[in-house]
Amino acid sequence: MARVAPPGAAPAPMAPTRFPQNLAPQRRMRLPESRSLPLSPLTAGAGPACARPEGLPEPDGLPEVMAVPPLSPADAPRERTRPVDVGGVRIGGGAPVVVQSMTTTMTWDIEATLAQIGRLAEAGCEVVRVAVPDDRSADALAELVRRSPLPVVADIHFHYKLGLKALAAGVHKIRINPGNIGGEAKVREILAAARERRVPIRVGANVGSLPKPIIARYGTHDPRALVEAAAIPVGILEAEGFEDIVVSLKASDVPLAVAAYRLAARRFPYPLHIGITEAGGARAGSVKSAVGLGILLAEGIGDTLRVSLTADPVEEVETAYGILAAVGLRRVGPEIISCPSCGRCDVNLIGLATEVESRVKALKLKVPLRVAVMGCEVNGPGEARGSDVGVAGGVGVGLLMRGGQIVRKVPEAEIVDALMREVVEVARERQAAPDGAAAPGAGGGTDGAGQ
């Protein structure tokens, strides 16, 4: 296996990036020749996953980010990634896309951190990451791991000894940056401890901390910069024979992130941790994440994800499942369908839909269930008929439907209560079914559908 260049070796000029036929840029941006500089000698040690794909010569100028074409269904990158095990949760190799989040508590505050992990687990989170910035936080990991209902990932930067302490505490995965951990010898210590415990390592690149030689060559708004930066730590791990790797590429710009992950899906055989970093607050961040992650997931890219929001991390999990359901990958819990209302509506649809959504959420159901709240006779009956349970509004009344059949007509004041009784009954039937799946022709789906 290829090795990282020894310290003191002369920097090797970076081989031209080559694009396969379907990666040929359609539009180009000219940059000064001064940006064509050699990269760090670390790139010389890139292993097989870091080998640049063969194909067309590098174009005269850099591609605009969205010139990187989408992957086709035949590419199916999610089905081919090398799987890793994170505390019993399989990531990659065609497994259902795993939902992650990160705690916002002080890690050393064990009770507060466990309380938040409990809320995340209840919301459906499958893997949780905690920051480990100091010894006090590292010392709390053993108890957190022992009591946590979820696999725990330790987030390590700058101090390699914190990584060793985290691994000794039994964390199920570790996230490091080999470039800031203190040199290759210290990285090897972490690799040896991770290998001994069969703990995967997540590495990658962030647009906010790209190596200077890569910025000199590509600038900061080029998807290849992120991929080449990620190839450096991947190459270091591969050079040591370590392949339990998860790769992430972080950018807050949606087109840049999408283009970078498209390139990475063609370049690396390892599971991809996808996300739009620093996406913003609950509303704006959810929109950016839905657009970016929705594109990637629909193309088969992404083995695990985190929706990064400046908000309660429980909202990250809820948004993640909403995105996965919208692209048909995972349906966990009810889906509410409601029309936007208009001048034809003869019931207080906004009030009805808001109350139904609140009451259904309070049930904390884990079975797939489609509930329709429609306002008029134009599309209402058809939409309600296509759902597990639904209602179509009329003049002061609602037409209640279940399994595609009309149940009865109820006064507007009784719509929510009547609908909720049907929801509870259908949910109980679904939970009692051998596999919890929807009946043929029903509107629901199973967790993992479309995988």
FILOKE-485956 format. One record per residue (C-alpha): residue number from 1; x, y, z. Coordinates in nm, 4 decimals, always signed. Last residue first. Example, Ala and Ser with C-alpha at 12.3 -4.5 7.8 and 13.67 -1.06 7.14 Angstrom:
<votors>
VOTOR   num       east      north         up
VOTOR     2    +1.3670    -0.1060    +0.7140
VOTOR     1    +1.2300    -0.4500    +0.7800
</votors>
This chain:
<votors>
VOTOR   num       east      north         up
VOTOR   451    -3.2737    +0.1568    +0.0297
VOTOR   450    -3.6083    +0.2698    -0.1083
VOTOR   449    -3.7969    +0.1765    +0.2029
VOTOR   448    -3.5710    +0.1667    +0.5081
VOTOR   447    -3.8494    +0.2174    +0.7544
VOTOR   446    -4.1638    +0.0874    +0.5965
VOTOR   445    -4.4223    +0.2635    +0.3869
VOTOR   444    -4.7582    +0.4275    +0.4465
VOTOR   443    -5.0406    +0.5176    +0.2076
VOTOR   442    -5.2252    +0.1919    +0.2058
VOTOR   441    -5.2580    -0.0111    -0.1122
VOTOR   440    -5.1333    -0.3300    +0.0447
VOTOR   439    -5.1398    -0.2983    +0.4250
VOTOR   438    -4.8720    -0.0840    +0.5781
VOTOR   437    -4.5826    -0.2523    +0.7502
VOTOR   436    -4.5376    -0.3166    +1.1201
VOTOR   435    -4.3600    -0.6417    +1.0379
VOTOR   434    -4.5947    -0.8910    +1.2050
VOTOR   433    -4.8883    -0.6452    +1.2263
VOTOR   432    -4.9743    -0.5369    +1.5821
VOTOR   431    -4.8053    -0.1990    +1.5367
VOTOR   430    -5.0055    -0.1354    +1.2197
VOTOR   429    -5.3330    -0.2237    +1.3886
VOTOR   428    -5.2496    +0.0062    +1.6782
VOTOR   427    -5.1574    +0.2873    +1.4372
VOTOR   426    -5.4857    +0.2401    +1.2494
VOTOR   425    -5.6818    +0.2745    +1.5742
VOTOR   424    -5.4880    +0.5782    +1.6941
VOTOR   423    -5.5254    +0.7578    +1.3609
VOTOR   422    -5.8992    +0.6756    +1.3425
VOTOR   421    -5.9563    +0.8234    +1.6867
VOTOR   420    -5.7481    +1.1242    +1.5854
VOTOR   419    -5.9698    +1.1925    +1.2837
VOTOR   418    -6.2854    +1.1899    +1.4937
VOTOR   417    -6.1329    +1.4242    +1.7527
VOTOR   416    -6.0040    +1.6608    +1.4853
VOTOR   415    -6.3247    +1.6704    +1.2798
VOTOR   414    -6.5719    +1.7156    +1.5682
VOTOR   413    -6.6205    +2.0938    +1.5447
VOTOR   412    -6.6426    +2.0692    +1.1650
VOTOR   411    -6.9403    +1.8346    +1.1836
VOTOR   410    -6.8710    +1.4717    +1.0782
VOTOR   409    -6.9396    +1.2744    +0.7593
VOTOR   408    -6.8681    +0.9020    +0.7706
VOTOR   407    -6.6160    +0.6309    +0.6968
VOTOR   406    -6.5452    +0.6902    +0.3280
VOTOR   405    -6.2997    +0.4309    +0.1991
VOTOR   404    -5.9384    +0.4742    +0.0847
VOTOR   403    -5.7922    +0.3061    +0.3923
VOTOR   402    -5.9807    +0.5454    +0.6168
VOTOR   401    -6.1841    +0.8485    +0.5178
VOTOR   400    -6.3710    +1.1203    +0.7085
VOTOR   399    -6.5690    +1.3735    +0.5037
VOTOR   398    -6.5573    +1.6965    +0.7059
VOTOR   397    -6.8323    +1.9456    +0.7729
VOTOR   396    -6.8913    +2.3221    +0.7894
VOTOR   395    -6.9361    +2.3450    +0.4128
VOTOR   394    -6.6998    +2.0677    +0.3048
VOTOR   393    -6.3556    +1.9571    +0.4196
VOTOR   392    -6.1788    +1.6386    +0.3201
VOTOR   391    -6.0469    +1.4162    +0.5994
VOTOR   390    -5.7820    +1.1525    +0.6011
VOTOR   389    -5.6496    +0.8248    +0.7339
VOTOR   388    -5.4189    +0.5808    +0.5596
VOTOR   387    -5.3806    +0.8187    +0.2679
VOTOR   386    -5.4800    +0.7900    -0.0980
VOTOR   385    -5.8490    +0.8498    -0.0204
VOTOR   384    -5.7617    +1.1753    +0.1563
VOTOR   383    -5.5789    +1.2980    -0.1523
VOTOR   382    -5.8660    +1.2045    -0.3823
VOTOR   381    -6.1326    +1.3467    -0.1530
VOTOR   380    -5.9444    +1.6747    -0.1060
VOTOR   379    -5.8412    +1.7501    -0.4630
VOTOR   378    -6.1349    +1.9747    -0.5652
VOTOR   377    -6.3864    +1.9085    -0.2840
VOTOR   376    -6.2251    +2.1294    -0.0249
VOTOR   375    -5.9815    +2.1653    +0.2637
VOTOR   374    -5.7649    +1.8570    +0.2991
VOTOR   373    -5.6104    +1.7080    +0.6115
VOTOR   372    -5.4333    +1.3860    +0.5095
VOTOR   371    -5.2642    +1.1420    +0.7490
VOTOR   370    -5.0016    +0.8971    +0.6227
VOTOR   369    -4.8716    +0.6437    +0.8739
VOTOR   368    -4.5360    +0.4754    +0.9167
VOTOR   367    -4.5024    +0.3252    +1.2657
VOTOR   366    -4.2954    +0.5035    +1.5309
VOTOR   365    -4.5777    +0.6963    +1.6977
VOTOR   364    -4.4864    +0.9687    +1.9424
VOTOR   363    -4.8559    +1.0375    +2.0191
VOTOR   362    -4.7690    +1.4042    +2.0801
VOTOR   361    -4.6729    +1.4381    +1.7130
VOTOR   360    -5.0252    +1.3320    +1.6106
VOTOR   359    -5.1743    +1.5902    +1.8445
VOTOR   358    -4.9608    +1.8758    +1.7157
VOTOR   357    -5.0096    +1.7869    +1.3485
VOTOR   356    -5.3856    +1.7523    +1.3975
VOTOR   355    -5.4046    +2.0883    +1.5760
VOTOR   354    -5.2092    +2.2698    +1.3044
VOTOR   353    -5.4083    +2.1026    +1.0258
VOTOR   352    -5.7418    +2.1988    +1.1821
VOTOR   351    -5.6421    +2.5589    +1.2499
VOTOR   350    -5.5097    +2.6036    +0.8981
VOTOR   349    -5.8169    +2.4334    +0.7529
VOTOR   348    -6.0783    +2.6482    +0.9212
VOTOR   347    -6.3537    +2.4980    +0.7079
VOTOR   346    -6.5252    +2.6197    +0.3874
VOTOR   345    -6.2163    +2.6228    +0.1627
VOTOR   344    -6.2766    +2.7542    -0.1880
VOTOR   343    -6.0923    +3.0776    -0.1168
VOTOR   342    -5.7651    +2.8923    -0.0583
VOTOR   341    -5.6018    +2.6415    +0.1745
VOTOR   340    -5.2377    +2.5272    +0.1639
VOTOR   339    -5.3303    +2.1569    +0.1352
VOTOR   338    -5.2414    +1.9125    +0.4098
VOTOR   337    -5.0382    +1.5920    +0.4236
VOTOR   336    -4.9075    +1.4805    +0.7623
VOTOR   335    -4.6558    +1.1959    +0.7705
VOTOR   334    -4.6614    +0.9648    +1.0704
VOTOR   333    -4.3668    +0.7754    +1.2181
VOTOR   332    -4.0452    +0.6508    +1.0646
VOTOR   331    -4.0495    +0.6501    +0.6875
VOTOR   330    -3.7052    +0.6056    +0.5386
VOTOR   329    -3.5720    +0.6432    +0.1854
VOTOR   328    -3.8635    +0.7922    -0.0081
VOTOR   327    -3.7082    +1.1303    -0.0862
VOTOR   326    -3.9560    +1.3138    +0.1392
VOTOR   325    -3.9210    +1.0481    +0.4091
VOTOR   324    -3.5451    +1.1008    +0.4322
VOTOR   323    -3.5926    +1.4781    +0.4488
VOTOR   322    -3.8537    +1.4534    +0.7242
VOTOR   321    -3.6339    +1.2092    +0.9086
VOTOR   320    -3.3511    +1.4596    +0.9068
VOTOR   319    -3.5812    +1.7436    +1.0133
VOTOR   318    -3.6941    +1.5512    +1.3208
VOTOR   317    -3.3345    +1.4640    +1.4074
VOTOR   316    -3.2082    +1.8203    +1.3726
VOTOR   315    -3.5083    +1.9466    +1.5694
VOTOR   314    -3.3982    +1.7238    +1.8596
VOTOR   313    -3.0675    +1.9112    +1.8396
VOTOR   312    -3.2410    +2.2211    +1.9829
VOTOR   311    -3.1439    +2.5008    +1.7482
VOTOR   310    -2.8582    +2.6441    +1.5470
VOTOR   309    -2.9100    +2.3637    +1.2997
VOTOR   308    -2.6796    +2.1057    +1.1417
VOTOR   307    -2.8823    +1.8247    +0.9827
VOTOR   306    -2.6596    +1.5225    +1.0352
VOTOR   305    -2.6297    +1.2429    +0.7874
VOTOR   304    -2.5195    +0.8844    +0.7355
VOTOR   303    -2.4616    +0.6781    +0.4219
VOTOR   302    -2.4772    +0.9602    +0.1697
VOTOR   301    -2.5096    +0.9645    -0.2078
VOTOR   300    -2.7762    +0.7604    -0.3865
VOTOR   299    -2.8736    +1.0409    -0.6237
VOTOR   298    -3.1953    +1.1122    -0.4306
VOTOR   297    -2.9869    +1.1336    -0.1135
VOTOR   296    -2.7599    +1.3967    -0.2644
VOTOR   295    -3.0382    +1.6200    -0.3939
VOTOR   294    -3.2379    +1.5914    -0.0710
VOTOR   293    -2.9278    +1.6660    +0.1335
VOTOR   292    -2.8747    +1.9988    -0.0382
VOTOR   291    -3.2352    +2.1137    -0.0641
VOTOR   290    -3.3544    +1.9816    +0.2717
VOTOR   289    -3.0431    +2.1096    +0.4460
VOTOR   288    -3.0836    +2.4605    +0.3093
VOTOR   287    -3.4522    +2.4699    +0.4059
VOTOR   286    -3.3901    +2.3201    +0.7508
VOTOR   285    -3.1158    +2.5715    +0.8164
VOTOR   284    -3.3374    +2.8658    +0.7271
VOTOR   283    -3.6170    +2.7537    +0.9610
VOTOR   282    -3.4281    +2.6032    +1.2553
VOTOR   281    -3.1411    +2.8484    +1.2536
VOTOR   280    -2.8385    +2.8416    +1.0264
VOTOR   279    -2.6793    +2.5926    +0.7870
VOTOR   278    -2.3441    +2.5960    +0.9633
VOTOR   277    -2.2595    +2.2716    +0.7848
VOTOR   276    -2.4733    +2.1256    +0.5100
VOTOR   275    -2.4491    +1.7544    +0.5864
VOTOR   274    -2.3290    +1.4225    +0.4535
VOTOR   273    -2.1243    +1.1523    +0.6249
VOTOR   272    -1.9984    +0.9439    +0.3326
VOTOR   271    -1.9211    +0.5749    +0.3724
VOTOR   270    -1.5867    +0.4702    +0.2191
VOTOR   269    -1.5025    +0.3743    -0.1397
VOTOR   268    -1.3773    +0.7278    -0.2136
VOTOR   267    -1.3484    +0.9027    -0.5526
VOTOR   266    -1.6827    +0.8757    -0.7299
VOTOR   265    -1.8834    +0.9565    -0.4175
VOTOR   264    -1.6287    +1.2288    -0.3394
VOTOR   263    -1.6975    +1.4062    -0.6685
VOTOR   262    -2.0713    +1.4098    -0.6034
VOTOR   261    -2.0030    +1.5116    -0.2443
VOTOR   260    -1.8070    +1.8142    -0.3635
VOTOR   259    -2.0755    +1.9191    -0.6125
VOTOR   258    -2.3506    +1.9006    -0.3498
VOTOR   257    -2.1445    +2.0907    -0.0922
VOTOR   256    -2.0602    +2.3674    -0.3385
VOTOR   255    -2.4204    +2.4000    -0.4556
VOTOR   254    -2.5430    +2.4194    -0.0920
VOTOR   253    -2.2933    +2.6699    +0.0481
VOTOR   252    -2.2409    +2.5893    +0.4168
VOTOR   251    -1.9551    +2.3545    +0.3355
VOTOR   250    -1.8366    +2.0342    +0.5009
VOTOR   249    -1.6941    +1.7267    +0.3311
VOTOR   248    -1.7178    +1.4099    +0.5404
VOTOR   247    -1.5494    +1.0700    +0.5106
VOTOR   246    -1.6043    +0.7584    +0.7247
VOTOR   245    -1.3123    +0.5168    +0.7599
VOTOR   244    -1.2651    +0.1641    +0.8869
VOTOR   243    -0.9830    +0.1283    +0.6328
VOTOR   242    -0.6585    +0.1440    +0.8307
VOTOR   241    -0.3552    -0.0036    +0.6544
VOTOR   240    -0.1225    +0.2656    +0.7861
VOTOR   239    -0.0972    +0.4284    +0.4432
VOTOR   238    -0.4765    +0.4126    +0.4282
VOTOR   237    -0.5068    +0.6329    +0.7345
VOTOR   236    -0.2671    +0.8949    +0.5973
VOTOR   235    -0.4326    +0.8820    +0.2557
VOTOR   234    -0.7742    +0.9473    +0.4059
VOTOR   233    -0.6226    +1.2417    +0.5939
VOTOR   232    -0.4943    +1.3940    +0.2653
VOTOR   231    -0.7869    +1.2900    +0.0423
VOTOR   230    -1.0198    +1.5155    +0.2391
VOTOR   229    -0.8259    +1.8219    +0.1234
VOTOR   228    -0.8381    +1.6986    -0.2362
VOTOR   227    -1.2141    +1.6525    -0.2103
VOTOR   226    -1.2722    +1.9931    -0.0535
VOTOR   225    -1.0539    +2.1738    -0.3074
VOTOR   224    -1.2155    +1.9786    -0.5900
VOTOR   223    -1.5512    +2.1293    -0.5005
VOTOR   222    -1.4238    +2.4803    -0.5742
VOTOR   221    -1.5124    +2.7842    -0.3677
VOTOR   220    -1.2008    +2.8164    -0.1510
VOTOR   219    -0.9335    +2.8826    -0.4119
VOTOR   218    -0.8155    +2.5927    -0.6234
VOTOR   217    -0.4364    +2.5944    -0.6308
VOTOR   216    -0.3502    +2.8416    -0.3573
VOTOR   215    -0.6404    +2.7168    -0.1449
VOTOR   214    -0.4972    +2.3660    -0.1768
VOTOR   213    -0.1519    +2.4871    -0.0759
VOTOR   212    -0.3030    +2.6711    +0.2237
VOTOR   211    -0.4788    +2.3668    +0.3682
VOTOR   210    -0.8591    +2.4100    +0.3901
VOTOR   209    -1.0038    +2.5158    +0.7239
VOTOR   208    -1.3334    +2.6938    +0.6565
VOTOR   207    -1.4260    +2.4734    +0.3610
VOTOR   206    -1.4214    +2.1769    +0.5953
VOTOR   205    -1.2460    +1.8518    +0.5098
VOTOR   204    -1.2663    +1.4872    +0.6027
VOTOR   203    -1.1999    +1.2312    +0.8717
VOTOR   202    -1.4231    +0.9907    +1.0631
VOTOR   201    -1.2541    +0.7005    +1.2360
VOTOR   200    -1.4102    +0.3600    +1.2949
VOTOR   199    -1.3443    +0.1701    +1.6219
VOTOR   198    -1.2268    -0.1895    +1.5964
VOTOR   197    -1.0810    -0.1717    +1.9503
VOTOR   196    -0.7256    -0.2611    +1.8465
VOTOR   195    -0.7646    -0.0632    +1.5250
VOTOR   194    -0.8729    +0.2472    +1.7151
VOTOR   193    -0.5770    +0.2210    +1.9545
VOTOR   192    -0.3307    +0.1719    +1.6684
VOTOR   191    -0.4871    +0.4556    +1.4693
VOTOR   190    -0.4641    +0.6912    +1.7666
VOTOR   189    -0.0960    +0.6100    +1.8132
VOTOR   188    -0.0390    +0.6457    +1.4388
VOTOR   187    -0.1866    +0.9971    +1.4491
VOTOR   186    +0.0621    +1.0811    +1.7213
VOTOR   185    +0.3530    +0.9708    +1.5047
VOTOR   184    +0.2064    +1.1563    +1.2070
VOTOR   183    +0.2044    +1.4967    +1.3697
VOTOR   182    +0.0209    +1.6832    +1.6454
VOTOR   181    -0.3561    +1.6336    +1.6008
VOTOR   180    -0.4061    +1.9320    +1.3730
VOTOR   179    -0.3656    +1.7746    +1.0284
VOTOR   178    -0.4910    +1.4326    +1.1359
VOTOR   177    -0.8328    +1.5890    +1.2037
VOTOR   176    -1.0210    +1.3487    +1.4258
VOTOR   175    -1.3716    +1.2050    +1.4663
VOTOR   174    -1.3926    +0.8946    +1.6797
VOTOR   173    -1.6386    +0.6073    +1.6787
VOTOR   172    -1.7871    +0.3727    +1.9383
VOTOR   171    -1.6411    +0.5359    +2.2467
VOTOR   170    -1.5004    +0.2847    +2.4961
VOTOR   169    -1.3281    +0.5036    +2.7552
VOTOR   168    -0.9884    +0.3897    +2.6237
VOTOR   167    -1.0873    +0.5301    +2.2848
VOTOR   166    -1.1762    +0.8643    +2.4381
VOTOR   165    -0.8542    +0.8718    +2.6399
VOTOR   164    -0.6502    +0.8075    +2.3253
VOTOR   163    -0.8349    +1.0825    +2.1393
VOTOR   162    -0.7826    +1.3218    +2.4283
VOTOR   161    -0.4138    +1.2344    +2.4100
VOTOR   160    -0.4141    +1.3482    +2.0467
VOTOR   159    -0.4932    +1.7064    +2.1426
VOTOR   158    -0.5719    +1.9406    +1.8515
VOTOR   157    -0.9272    +1.8270    +1.7720
VOTOR   156    -1.1430    +1.5381    +1.8896
VOTOR   155    -1.5183    +1.4750    +1.8492
VOTOR   154    -1.6011    +1.1517    +2.0324
VOTOR   153    -1.8840    +0.9427    +1.8862
VOTOR   152    -2.1248    +0.7668    +2.1228
VOTOR   151    -2.3550    +0.4787    +2.0267
VOTOR   150    -2.7017    +0.5472    +2.1662
VOTOR   149    -2.8860    +0.4534    +2.4881
VOTOR   148    -2.6019    +0.6192    +2.6830
VOTOR   147    -2.5261    +0.4831    +3.0294
VOTOR   146    -2.1924    +0.3062    +2.9767
VOTOR   145    -2.0753    +0.5446    +2.7046
VOTOR   144    -2.1532    +0.8472    +2.9197
VOTOR   143    -1.9822    +0.6864    +3.2179
VOTOR   142    -1.6636    +0.6219    +3.0217
VOTOR   141    -1.6818    +0.9584    +2.8487
VOTOR   140    -1.6756    +1.1836    +3.1558
VOTOR   139    -1.2955    +1.1855    +3.1857
VOTOR   138    -1.2697    +1.3070    +2.8268
VOTOR   137    -1.4843    +1.6107    +2.9104
VOTOR   136    -1.2665    +1.7051    +3.2059
VOTOR   135    -0.9577    +1.6360    +2.9980
VOTOR   134    -1.0525    +1.9005    +2.7405
VOTOR   133    -1.2262    +1.9723    +2.4097
VOTOR   132    -1.4229    +1.6458    +2.3796
VOTOR   131    -1.7400    +1.7382    +2.1907
VOTOR   130    -2.0122    +1.4741    +2.1826
VOTOR   129    -2.1552    +1.2867    +1.8850
VOTOR   128    -2.4755    +1.0832    +1.8905
VOTOR   127    -2.5747    +0.7867    +1.6727
VOTOR   126    -2.9278    +0.6579    +1.6027
VOTOR   125    -3.1479    +0.9633    +1.6638
VOTOR   124    -3.5152    +0.8654    +1.6589
VOTOR   123    -3.6776    +1.1426    +1.8642
VOTOR   122    -3.6640    +0.9265    +2.1773
VOTOR   121    -3.2915    +0.8781    +2.1193
VOTOR   120    -3.2426    +1.2538    +2.0972
VOTOR   119    -3.4349    +1.3089    +2.4195
VOTOR   118    -3.2217    +1.0471    +2.5942
VOTOR   117    -2.9039    +1.2042    +2.4568
VOTOR   116    -3.0200    +1.5360    +2.6048
VOTOR   115    -3.0725    +1.3803    +2.9463
VOTOR   114    -2.7381    +1.2011    +2.9193
VOTOR   113    -2.5626    +1.5320    +2.8531
VOTOR   112    -2.7342    +1.7054    +3.1437
VOTOR   111    -2.6476    +1.4182    +3.3775
VOTOR   110    -2.2851    +1.3941    +3.2642
VOTOR   109    -2.1939    +1.7607    +3.2767
VOTOR   108    -1.8413    +1.6932    +3.1476
VOTOR   107    -1.9810    +1.6961    +2.7948
VOTOR   106    -2.1000    +2.0545    +2.8327
VOTOR   105    -2.4355    +2.0406    +2.6601
VOTOR   104    -2.5013    +2.0976    +2.2897
VOTOR   103    -2.5137    +1.7295    +2.1942
VOTOR   102    -2.4562    +1.6249    +1.8365
VOTOR   101    -2.6915    +1.4569    +1.5911
VOTOR   100    -2.6947    +1.1494    +1.3719
VOTOR    99    -2.9436    +0.9743    +1.1436
VOTOR    98    -2.8211    +0.6596    +0.9665
VOTOR    97    -2.9131    +0.6029    +0.6006
VOTOR    96    -3.0460    +0.2480    +0.5734
VOTOR    95    -2.7649    -0.0023    +0.5054
VOTOR    94    -2.6412    -0.0327    +0.1462
VOTOR    93    -2.2769    -0.0971    +0.2324
VOTOR    92    -2.2552    +0.2067    +0.4567
VOTOR    91    -2.3114    +0.2611    +0.8278
VOTOR    90    -2.4092    -0.0329    +1.0467
VOTOR    89    -2.5183    +0.0491    +1.4014
VOTOR    88    -2.3867    -0.2046    +1.6547
VOTOR    87    -2.1668    +0.0445    +1.8362
VOTOR    86    -2.0580    +0.2034    +1.5122
VOTOR    85    -1.9894    -0.0718    +1.2588
VOTOR    84    -1.8375    +0.0226    +0.9251
VOTOR    83    -1.9489    -0.0654    +0.5733
VOTOR    82    -1.7286    -0.0165    +0.2645
VOTOR    81    -1.9414    +0.1824    +0.0205
VOTOR    80    -2.1028    -0.0006    -0.2700
VOTOR    79    -2.4780    +0.0336    -0.2131
VOTOR    78    -2.4557    +0.4023    -0.1267
VOTOR    77    -2.2724    +0.4720    -0.4539
VOTOR    76    -2.5658    +0.3541    -0.6684
VOTOR    75    -2.3982    +0.4495    -1.0011
VOTOR    74    -2.6845    +0.2990    -1.2025
VOTOR    73    -2.9259    +0.5481    -1.0457
VOTOR    72    -2.7271    +0.8235    -1.2184
VOTOR    71    -2.4877    +1.0577    -1.0448
VOTOR    70    -2.5320    +1.4281    -1.0922
VOTOR    69    -2.3034    +1.6370    -1.3113
VOTOR    68    -2.0277    +1.8632    -1.1757
VOTOR    67    -2.1019    +2.1866    -1.3603
VOTOR    66    -2.2846    +2.2906    -1.0436
VOTOR    65    -1.9638    +2.4108    -0.8837
VOTOR    64    -1.8317    +2.6168    -1.1684
VOTOR    63    -1.5449    +2.4323    -1.3225
VOTOR    62    -1.1844    +2.5541    -1.2931
VOTOR    61    -1.0059    +2.6603    -1.6088
VOTOR    60    -0.8021    +2.4966    -1.8826
VOTOR    59    -0.9660    +2.1632    -1.8215
VOTOR    58    -0.7801    +1.8711    -1.6600
VOTOR    57    -0.7270    +1.5944    -1.9107
VOTOR    56    -1.0184    +1.3583    -1.9797
VOTOR    55    -1.0341    +1.0221    -1.8113
VOTOR    54    -0.8654    +0.8511    -1.5204
VOTOR    53    -0.9914    +0.8941    -1.1669
VOTOR    52    -0.7454    +1.0418    -0.9176
VOTOR    51    -0.6028    +0.7873    -0.6775
VOTOR    50    -0.7173    +0.8727    -0.3264
VOTOR    49    -0.9061    +0.5495    -0.2647
VOTOR    48    -0.6004    +0.3488    -0.3647
VOTOR    47    -0.3728    +0.5113    -0.1056
VOTOR    46    -0.2519    +0.8682    -0.0987
VOTOR    45    +0.1014    +0.8969    +0.0223
VOTOR    44    +0.2034    +1.1673    -0.2243
VOTOR    43    -0.0779    +1.3831    -0.0931
VOTOR    42    +0.1098    +1.4270    +0.2326
VOTOR    41    +0.3859    +1.5999    +0.0363
VOTOR    40    +0.1697    +1.9133    +0.0531
VOTOR    39    +0.0567    +2.0557    -0.2783
VOTOR    38    +0.2493    +2.2062    -0.5658
VOTOR    37    +0.1258    +2.5378    -0.7040
VOTOR    36    -0.0978    +2.6156    -1.0019
VOTOR    35    -0.2627    +2.9178    -0.8417
VOTOR    34    -0.0090    +3.1563    -0.9892
VOTOR    33    -0.1452    +3.0747    -1.3365
VOTOR    32    -0.4332    +3.3112    -1.2668
VOTOR    31    -0.7830    +3.1626    -1.2781
VOTOR    30    -1.0262    +3.1163    -1.5652
VOTOR    29    -1.3768    +2.9989    -1.4766
VOTOR    28    -1.5258    +2.7185    -1.6820
VOTOR    27    -1.8636    +2.5908    -1.7928
VOTOR    26    -1.9590    +2.2385    -1.9009
VOTOR    25    -1.7042    +2.0642    -1.6857
VOTOR    24    -1.6185    +1.7085    -1.7973
VOTOR    23    -1.7352    +1.4791    -1.5190
VOTOR    22    -1.9219    +1.2310    -1.7398
VOTOR    21    -1.6080    +1.1576    -1.9409
VOTOR    20    -1.3932    +1.1001    -1.6350
VOTOR    19    -1.2166    +1.4094    -1.5009
VOTOR    18    -0.8480    +1.4239    -1.4319
VOTOR    17    -0.6846    +1.6323    -1.1637
VOTOR    16    -0.3342    +1.7107    -1.2748
VOTOR    15    -0.0707    +1.5410    -1.0595
VOTOR    14    +0.0362    +1.7554    -0.7681
VOTOR    13    +0.4030    +1.8385    -0.7688
VOTOR    12    +0.5899    +1.6328    -0.5090
VOTOR    11    +0.7161    +1.8276    -0.2107
VOTOR    10    +1.0759    +1.7319    -0.1292
VOTOR     9    +1.1004    +1.4841    +0.1553
VOTOR     8    +1.1703    +1.6304    +0.4976
VOTOR     7    +0.9247    +1.4072    +0.6789
VOTOR     6    +0.8677    +1.0808    +0.4914
VOTOR     5    +0.6124    +1.0762    +0.2065
VOTOR     4    +0.2943    +0.8980    +0.3145
VOTOR     3    +0.2916    +0.5379    +0.2024
VOTOR     2    +0.1244    +0.3498    -0.0813
VOTOR     1    +0.0000    +0.0000    +0.0000
</votors>
